[in-house]
Each structure stands twice: as C-alpha cells, then as structure tokens.
C-alpha cells in the first residue's frame, strides 16, 4: 500500500505563488511560480524513481525458531536508481516487540549506494513472522514529498512454543505420578496396534475376524491386539484473554503454552491415552494417539492466541461430567481465583487425581488449595531450560 505525504508549508508556498502569478502577472511572479512548480515536479519524479528501484535482502540462518530465541538478522539495502536518496526511514515490524519505542532506522544512500544493517531480534511470542515486512519512507532533497510503502515478502519464519524439562523431582504429581502408577492399573487392548493374525478359536469375538484374509486362506482368521497399560490423563489449559493482563508483554501467556507443550511431549512416552482440552474462543479439544496428533496441537498453538471469554471455572463446570470419572486431571491456568477453586471442589470427586499448575496465586488461595487437598504447583518452579 502506497501513501504520499505532502509538506504543507511547501504546498502553501506553491498555492500562494500561483495566486500571486494569477493576480499580479508579470515575469517576476511567473518565474517565482514556475520555479516552485518545477521543484514539485522534480521531487515527485526523483522520489518515484527511488521508490521503485530500492532493493532489500534479508539474511537469516534458519527459518524455524522457538519462543525466547534471540537471532541476528542482516539487512542489505541497495539503491539502484540514477538519483541519490537523501533521507529514508526503514521500520521493520518484526523489531517492534524486541525494542521499546522503536521508530526505525534513518539513513541516506548515494547513487548505486549500498548499506548493510545488523539486528538482534528476540522472539517473545510464538507465531509466523515476516522478517521482510517493512514500512519504507523516502523523502527528497527539498522534503516536499514523503512516500510510504509497506514492503512484504513470502519469506516466513516460524516460531514454535519452547520446550522445557519438567523438574519431576520437585513435585509428587503430574508426570511423575503417571510414570509410577500402581501396578493395579488394568491393561486394555490397543485397537490401533495389531499384534498378529491367527486362526479362529471358539469363543473369539466375530468382530475381530479379518474377512478378506479369511476368504483368501479358506479359514477364519482373527486379529490379535497388543495390550496397553490403561493410563489415561486429561490436560486442561486456560487460554482466556485475561492471560495477557498478567504482564505487559504477554510473556506469561507464552509460558503457559510452553509449559503445556512440554507436558504433552513428556507424556507421549509414558501415557497410553490422553486428551487436551483448551478453554479458548472457540474452545478446542484433541485426543492424542500419535506424534501426528501432537503436531496438530503444536499447529493449534502456533495459529491461536489466548482470546477466550469464558473463565476457567465456567469452562470446567460446563464440560466435566460422568464421562470423566476415574481420570487424572492436570489443569494449567494463569491466575488462581476463588471462583476457580470453588469449581475444583465441585469436580474433585469426579477425577481419580487432580493437579493444578499455575503462574500467579495469592497466599490465601494457595492455603485454600492445600486445605482442600488439591495438589498445586508454581509453573516457574518446575520448568527448567533444556
């Protein structure tokens, strides 16, 4: 999108000279008016040429990063015009969250001039960034016109949630609990994992018969499945828009997602079945059975921010019913409130085990959780850099 700004003082001078020429006439008035008009025409021509001939190239080592990463980016600027650029401002939108009060870089380029600028960018938030997303402002020698243009490219950088090691030794719940469950947990057949094909034996379920293979062999052949431990867990994440109130830059909202992603990746090796429920607008849920399912959750976090209108207390009360009976609950929330604790008291009887991870909680609310025998842990204490 192109925007053109005209210097009002110079425009006033042009209009005044025209009025003077129109009313007074004569060589002096004509010379004055046409001199000013010539400057306008020359400035428009030069700015237009410079605008379309300036070239940008971004140099970056990789295209995939994680939230919190700091990278160095090189920007090469070339003036391919027959005219020099006396004044230019380049504002890179990707730098706005990395630097406070960022207003861009001012520079000038001669004919066929070239400039190499280096930046350090810290990706505070997950998402897809266009590092070649510029706002360019070019002015002429007389500062008559300022032409603005947003320059975009198809070169994208993907920033995923950061993965952390969860400090298992510092708490008794969460992953540690799931890894050390009692051996009394019942095993169940995994209907997605066929162990072998065998001949039909009297008493076998007819639903297990492989009819295609049976037709080829002339005998009834049934599927035999592998067993899994039966460990099941439900992960609830609060992505209410109030998460962005916790701090000015949204870093805490990012930590919630980083922690959840780390929990999910850690669960994948030790739990046979788990499901993720997200309080957002709209709400979202995903059953995890494979690495592909984990990738879908990752893509969801990449494309969605916390924008939910419903509180976590309202969300939990609306979805938790007898279907969740006997399951293990892990609830991840930004700020603990009295309303949230009241909802936990209601649903506590449904779950086999309930564990809360939070970022912010007042002391009286921590005490209330303890009195209600609800395991609760500060996320910042259990997240460790990999």
C-alpha positions as CSV (number, residue, x, y, z in Angstrom):
1,X,0.0,0.0,0.0
2,X,1.4,3.4,-1.1
3,X,1.0,6.5,1.0
4,X,2.1,10.0,-0.1
5,X,2.5,12.9,2.4
6,X,3.0,16.5,1.1
7,X,4.8,19.1,3.1
8,X,2.1,21.6,3.9
9,X,4.4,24.6,4.0
10,X,5.7,23.9,0.5
11,X,2.1,23.3,-0.7
12,X,1.1,26.6,0.8
13,X,4.1,28.3,-0.9
14,X,3.0,26.8,-4.3
15,X,-0.6,27.9,-3.9
16,X,0.5,31.4,-2.8
17,X,2.9,31.7,-5.7
18,X,0.1,30.7,-8.1
19,X,-2.4,33.2,-6.7
20,X,0.3,35.9,-6.9
21,X,1.0,35.0,-10.5
22,X,-2.7,34.8,-11.4
23,X,-3.5,38.2,-9.8
24,X,-0.3,40.2,-10.5
25,X,1.1,38.6,-13.7
26,X,4.5,39.7,-15.0
27,X,7.9,38.0,-15.3
28,X,8.8,38.0,-11.6
29,X,5.5,36.4,-10.5
30,X,5.7,33.8,-13.3
31,X,9.3,33.0,-12.6
32,X,8.5,32.5,-8.9
33,X,5.5,30.3,-9.5
34,X,7.1,28.1,-12.2
35,X,10.3,27.7,-10.1
36,X,8.2,26.3,-7.2
37,X,6.2,24.1,-9.6
38,X,9.4,22.8,-11.1
39,X,10.6,21.7,-7.7
40,X,7.4,19.8,-7.1
41,X,7.7,18.0,-10.4
42,X,11.4,17.2,-9.9
43,X,10.8,16.0,-6.4
44,X,7.9,13.7,-7.5
45,X,9.9,12.2,-10.3
46,X,13.0,11.6,-8.1
47,X,11.0,10.1,-5.2
48,X,9.1,7.9,-7.7
49,X,12.3,6.6,-9.3
50,X,13.9,5.9,-5.9
51,X,10.8,4.2,-4.6
52,X,10.7,1.6,-7.3
53,X,14.4,0.9,-7.6
54,X,15.4,0.4,-3.9
55,X,16.1,-3.3,-3.1
56,X,16.1,-5.2,0.2
57,X,17.6,-8.6,1.0
58,X,17.3,-10.3,4.4
59,X,20.0,-12.9,5.5
60,X,18.9,-15.4,8.2
61,X,20.5,-18.7,9.1
62,X,17.3,-20.7,9.8
63,X,13.6,-20.5,9.3
64,X,12.4,-22.3,12.5
65,X,12.9,-21.0,16.0
66,X,11.4,-21.2,19.4
67,X,9.8,-18.5,21.7
68,X,12.5,-16.8,23.6
69,X,15.2,-17.3,21.0
70,X,17.4,-14.3,20.0
71,X,18.7,-14.3,16.5
72,X,20.9,-12.0,14.4
73,X,19.4,-10.8,11.2
74,X,21.3,-8.9,8.4
75,X,19.5,-6.5,6.1
76,X,21.1,-5.4,2.8
77,X,19.8,-2.2,1.2
78,X,20.7,-1.2,-2.3
79,X,19.8,1.9,-4.3
80,X,19.6,1.0,-8.0
81,X,18.4,4.4,-9.0
82,X,20.2,7.2,-11.0
83,X,19.5,9.5,-8.1
84,X,20.7,9.5,-4.6
85,X,18.3,9.1,-1.6
86,X,18.9,12.0,0.8
87,X,16.6,10.7,3.6
88,X,15.0,7.4,4.2
89,X,13.4,5.7,7.2
90,X,13.1,1.9,7.4
91,X,10.8,0.5,10.0
92,X,10.8,-3.3,10.5
93,X,7.6,-4.5,12.2
94,X,9.4,-7.7,13.5
95,X,11.5,-5.4,15.7
96,X,8.7,-3.6,17.4
97,X,8.3,-6.1,20.2
98,X,12.1,-6.6,20.6
99,X,12.8,-2.9,21.2
100,X,10.9,-0.4,23.3
101,X,9.9,2.8,21.4
102,X,11.3,1.5,18.2
103,X,10.8,4.1,15.4
104,X,13.0,2.7,12.7
105,X,16.4,3.5,11.2
106,X,17.2,6.7,9.3
107,X,19.9,6.7,6.5
108,X,20.8,8.1,3.2
109,X,22.1,6.3,0.1
110,X,24.1,7.6,-2.8
111,X,23.8,6.6,-6.5
112,X,24.2,2.8,-6.6
113,X,24.8,3.0,-2.8
114,X,24.6,0.0,-0.5
115,X,24.1,-0.3,3.2
116,X,24.3,-3.4,5.5
117,X,22.4,-3.3,8.8
118,X,22.5,-5.9,11.5
119,X,19.7,-6.5,14.0
120,X,19.2,-8.7,17.0
121,X,15.6,-9.9,17.2
122,X,14.2,-11.7,20.2
123,X,11.0,-13.7,19.5
124,X,8.9,-13.3,22.6
125,X,5.9,-14.9,21.2
126,X,5.1,-18.0,19.0
127,X,3.7,-17.4,15.6
128,X,4.7,-16.9,11.9
129,X,6.9,-13.8,11.3
130,X,7.6,-11.9,8.1
131,X,11.1,-10.6,8.6
132,X,10.8,-8.7,5.3
133,X,7.8,-6.8,6.4
134,X,9.0,-3.2,6.1
135,X,7.5,0.3,6.2
136,X,9.6,2.5,4.0
137,X,9.5,6.3,4.0
138,X,11.5,8.2,1.3
139,X,11.9,12.0,1.1
140,X,13.5,14.2,-1.5
141,X,16.1,17.0,-1.0
142,X,13.5,19.6,-0.5
143,X,11.3,17.5,1.8
144,X,8.3,18.2,-0.4
145,X,7.0,14.6,-0.7
146,X,7.3,11.7,1.7
147,X,6.4,8.4,0.1
148,X,5.5,5.5,2.3
149,X,5.1,1.9,1.3
150,X,4.7,-1.4,3.1
151,X,7.0,-4.0,1.6
152,X,6.1,-7.6,2.2
153,X,7.6,-10.9,1.1
154,X,6.8,-14.6,1.2
155,X,9.8,-15.4,3.3
156,X,8.4,-16.5,6.6
157,X,10.0,-17.5,9.9
158,X,8.1,-19.9,12.2
159,X,8.5,-19.6,16.0
160,X,7.2,-22.6,18.0
161,X,6.5,-22.8,21.7
162,X,9.7,-23.5,23.6
163,X,10.1,-27.0,25.2
164,X,11.3,-27.3,28.8
165,X,12.4,-30.1,31.0
166,X,9.9,-30.6,33.8
167,X,11.6,-30.9,37.1
168,X,9.9,-34.2,38.3
169,X,11.8,-34.5,41.5
170,X,10.3,-31.2,42.8
171,X,6.7,-32.4,43.0
172,X,4.7,-35.6,43.5
173,X,2.1,-35.1,40.9
174,X,1.9,-34.6,37.1
175,X,4.3,-36.7,35.0
176,X,5.9,-38.3,38.0
177,X,2.7,-39.7,39.3
178,X,1.7,-41.0,35.9
179,X,5.1,-42.8,35.5
180,X,4.8,-44.5,38.9
181,X,1.2,-45.6,38.9
182,X,0.3,-48.6,40.9
183,X,0.5,-51.9,39.2
184,X,-3.2,-52.4,39.9
185,X,-4.0,-50.3,36.8
186,X,-5.8,-52.5,34.4
187,X,-4.4,-53.2,31.0
188,X,-6.6,-52.7,27.9
189,X,-6.3,-53.8,24.3
190,X,-5.0,-51.2,21.8
191,X,-7.4,-51.4,18.9
192,X,-4.9,-49.5,16.7
193,X,-2.0,-51.9,17.3
194,X,-2.4,-55.4,15.7
195,X,-0.1,-58.0,17.3
196,X,-0.7,-60.9,15.0
197,X,-3.2,-62.8,12.8
198,X,-4.2,-66.2,14.0
199,X,-6.8,-68.9,13.4
200,X,-10.2,-68.5,14.8
201,X,-10.8,-70.2,18.2
202,X,-14.2,-71.0,19.6
203,X,-15.3,-68.0,21.8
204,X,-13.4,-65.4,19.8
205,X,-15.4,-62.2,19.1
206,X,-16.6,-62.3,15.5
207,X,-15.9,-58.6,15.1
208,X,-12.2,-59.5,15.1
209,X,-12.4,-61.7,12.0
210,X,-10.4,-60.5,9.1
211,X,-12.9,-61.4,6.3
212,X,-10.6,-60.5,3.4
213,X,-7.7,-62.7,4.7
214,X,-10.2,-65.5,5.7
215,X,-11.6,-65.6,2.1
216,X,-8.1,-66.0,0.7
217,X,-7.0,-68.8,3.1
218,X,-10.3,-70.6,3.3
219,X,-10.1,-70.5,7.1
220,X,-11.4,-68.0,9.7
221,X,-8.6,-65.6,10.7
222,X,-8.9,-63.2,13.6
223,X,-6.9,-60.2,14.7
224,X,-5.0,-60.3,18.0
225,X,-4.1,-56.9,19.5
226,X,-1.3,-55.7,21.8
227,X,-2.2,-54.5,25.3
228,X,-1.5,-51.1,26.8
229,X,-1.4,-50.1,30.4
230,X,-4.6,-48.2,30.5
231,X,-3.0,-45.0,31.9
232,X,-5.3,-42.1,31.0
233,X,-4.9,-38.4,31.6
234,X,-6.9,-35.2,30.7
235,X,-5.0,-31.9,30.3
236,X,-7.0,-28.7,30.6
237,X,-5.4,-25.4,29.5
238,X,-6.9,-22.0,30.2
239,X,-6.4,-19.6,27.2
240,X,-8.7,-16.9,28.5
241,X,-7.8,-13.4,27.2
242,X,-7.1,-12.3,30.8
243,X,-3.8,-14.1,30.5
244,X,-2.5,-11.0,28.7
245,X,-3.3,-8.9,31.8
246,X,-0.7,-10.9,33.8
247,X,2.2,-8.8,32.3
248,X,2.5,-6.0,29.7
249,X,4.3,-8.1,27.0
250,X,2.4,-11.3,27.2
251,X,5.4,-13.3,28.3
252,X,3.3,-15.2,30.9
253,X,0.7,-16.3,28.3
254,X,3.6,-17.7,26.3
255,X,4.9,-19.6,29.4
256,X,1.5,-21.2,29.8
257,X,1.7,-22.6,26.3
258,X,5.4,-23.5,26.6
259,X,4.6,-25.5,29.7
260,X,1.6,-27.2,28.2
261,X,3.6,-28.2,25.1
262,X,6.4,-29.5,27.3
263,X,3.9,-31.6,29.4
264,X,2.3,-33.1,26.3
265,X,5.7,-34.0,24.7
266,X,6.7,-35.6,28.1
267,X,3.5,-37.5,28.4
268,X,3.8,-39.1,24.9
269,X,6.5,-41.6,26.1
270,X,4.7,-42.8,29.2
271,X,0.9,-42.5,28.8
272,X,-1.2,-44.6,26.5
273,X,-4.1,-42.2,26.2
274,X,-4.6,-38.6,27.0
275,X,-6.7,-35.7,25.8
276,X,-6.2,-32.0,25.7
277,X,-9.0,-29.5,26.4
278,X,-8.4,-25.8,25.8
279,X,-10.6,-23.0,27.1
280,X,-10.4,-20.5,24.2
281,X,-12.8,-18.8,21.8
282,X,-13.9,-21.2,20.4
283,X,-12.9,-24.0,22.8
284,X,-10.9,-26.8,21.3
285,X,-10.0,-30.4,22.2
286,X,-7.8,-33.1,20.8
287,X,-7.2,-36.7,21.7
288,X,-3.6,-37.7,21.5
289,X,-2.8,-41.1,20.0
290,X,0.2,-40.4,17.8
291,X,3.0,-38.0,17.0
292,X,0.8,-36.6,14.3
293,X,-1.8,-35.6,16.9
294,X,1.0,-33.8,18.9
295,X,1.9,-31.9,15.7
296,X,-1.8,-30.8,15.4
297,X,-1.7,-29.4,18.9
298,X,1.6,-27.7,18.1
299,X,0.0,-26.1,15.0
300,X,-3.0,-25.0,17.1
301,X,-0.7,-23.2,19.5
302,X,1.1,-21.6,16.6
303,X,-2.0,-20.2,15.0
304,X,-4.0,-19.3,18.1
305,X,-3.6,-16.8,20.9
306,X,-5.4,-16.6,24.2
307,X,-8.7,-14.9,23.4
308,X,-11.3,-16.9,25.4
309,X,-14.2,-15.0,27.0
310,X,-15.2,-17.8,29.4
311,X,-13.4,-18.2,32.8
312,X,-11.7,-21.5,33.5
313,X,-14.2,-22.1,36.4
314,X,-17.1,-21.7,34.0
315,X,-15.4,-23.9,31.4
316,X,-14.6,-26.7,33.8
317,X,-18.1,-26.8,35.2
318,X,-19.6,-26.9,31.7
319,X,-17.7,-29.9,30.3
320,X,-16.8,-32.1,33.3
321,X,-19.4,-34.8,33.9
322,X,-19.6,-38.6,34.5
323,X,-17.6,-39.2,31.2
324,X,-14.5,-38.0,33.0
325,X,-15.0,-40.3,36.0
326,X,-11.8,-42.0,37.2
327,X,-9.5,-40.0,35.0
328,X,-6.5,-38.0,36.1
329,X,-6.8,-34.2,35.6
330,X,-3.9,-31.8,35.0
331,X,-5.2,-28.2,34.9
332,X,-2.9,-25.4,33.7
333,X,-4.0,-21.9,34.5
334,X,-2.5,-18.4,34.6
335,X,-4.1,-17.0,37.7
336,X,-5.8,-18.8,40.5
337,X,-9.1,-17.3,41.7
338,X,-11.6,-18.1,44.4
339,X,-14.2,-19.0,41.7
340,X,-11.7,-21.4,40.1
341,X,-11.1,-23.2,43.4
342,X,-14.8,-23.5,44.0
343,X,-15.2,-25.2,40.7
344,X,-12.3,-27.6,41.6
345,X,-14.1,-28.5,44.8
346,X,-17.2,-29.5,42.7
347,X,-15.4,-31.6,40.2
348,X,-12.8,-33.1,42.5
349,X,-15.0,-36.1,43.2
350,X,-15.2,-37.0,39.5
351,X,-11.4,-37.3,39.0
352,X,-9.1,-40.0,40.1
353,X,-6.4,-37.4,40.7
354,X,-6.3,-33.7,40.3
355,X,-3.2,-31.5,39.9
356,X,-3.1,-27.7,39.2
357,X,-0.2,-25.8,37.7
358,X,-0.4,-22.0,37.9
359,X,1.6,-18.9,37.3
360,X,0.1,-16.5,39.8
361,X,-1.8,-17.2,43.1
362,X,-2.2,-15.2,46.2
363,X,-1.1,-16.7,49.5
364,X,-4.7,-17.1,50.9
365,X,-5.7,-19.0,47.8
366,X,-2.6,-21.3,48.0
367,X,-3.7,-22.0,51.5
368,X,-7.2,-22.8,50.4
369,X,-6.0,-25.2,47.8
370,X,-4.0,-27.0,50.5
371,X,-6.9,-27.2,52.8
372,X,-9.0,-28.8,50.1
373,X,-6.2,-31.3,49.5
374,X,-5.7,-30.1,45.9
375,X,-2.1,-30.5,44.6
376,X,-0.9,-27.2,43.2
377,X,2.5,-26.1,41.8
378,X,4.0,-22.9,40.5
379,X,4.9,-23.4,36.8
380,X,8.0,-21.3,37.2
381,X,9.5,-23.7,39.8
382,X,9.1,-26.8,37.7
383,X,10.3,-25.5,34.3
384,X,14.0,-26.0,33.5
385,X,15.9,-25.0,30.4
386,X,16.9,-27.9,28.2
